Amino acid sequence: MIPAILAFLGLGFLIGQKKASASPVADPSYPVSIWRALIKKLAPASLDVEFVLKWIEVESNGNPCAVGSLKAFGPDGNPREMGIGQFYNPDDVVRLKLTGSELRAYCIPGTQRVGRVLTPTEMTRQAQAMIDLIKSCQASATNDLRSVGATWSPRGQDFYKLAKLQHGLPGLPRMGMPAVTKKLGRAPRDWQEFRTTLASVKLDSNTEKYRDGFAIILDNAEKTAAVVQEKGKV
């Protein structure tokens, strides 16, 4: 079950990411740091840049040709998850106005290797999609909190964890928040209370089938949001 969950998260093939060869054109390298200036330029002031970069690190390590699984495909025949943010095909791809072919145009077919240097436009498309995906996840997190009357700070780590969870397994926040609220008799005060109570509530069947991997998915959200600097904290 765990390998399946890792593939679901887009993490399964990142450890062995190939290093750049001596040729900067044939096998160019895209570390997370190469995306910083572009993300900083494109991100709105309300979005924590370090969170965006950590998301990229966790999901692809900066590799624009990273995929969740070389054996999982979307309806267009391209990988089910791909790109620096591991955009889900077709949901994220359609919502972000991308195409699978566009995201794989510079990739060596059947691999996670970059075949050529990305153009500035191609890099911008990846970076903007990353930002737009996070904004969409934040909007969903806000809706989930409002639906139960929870008041978490939109600039706090707990909110960012909930936003990342929208990408890891959407059913956990969408179905989990009302289930936890019902169990407690009130909205959860913070992420920790939400996470702890999740263990004792029943969710929909589509979410429950991943229960063995809940801990990994929740840990992934916490790891990504740990870089967020909360006001008044160091």
Secondary structure, DSSP 8 states (H G I E B T S, - for coil): -HHHHHHHHT-TTSTT-----S-TTTS----GGGGHHHHHHHS-TTS-HHHHHHHHHHHHTT-TT-BS-TT-B-TTSSBSEETTTTEETTHHHHHTT--HHHHTTTB-TTSS-B-S---HHHHHHHHHHHHHHHHHHHHHHHHHHHHHT----TTSHHHHHHHHHHHH-THHHHHHHHHHHHHHTS--SSHHHHHHHHTTS---HHHHTTGGGHHHHHHHHHHHHTT---TT--
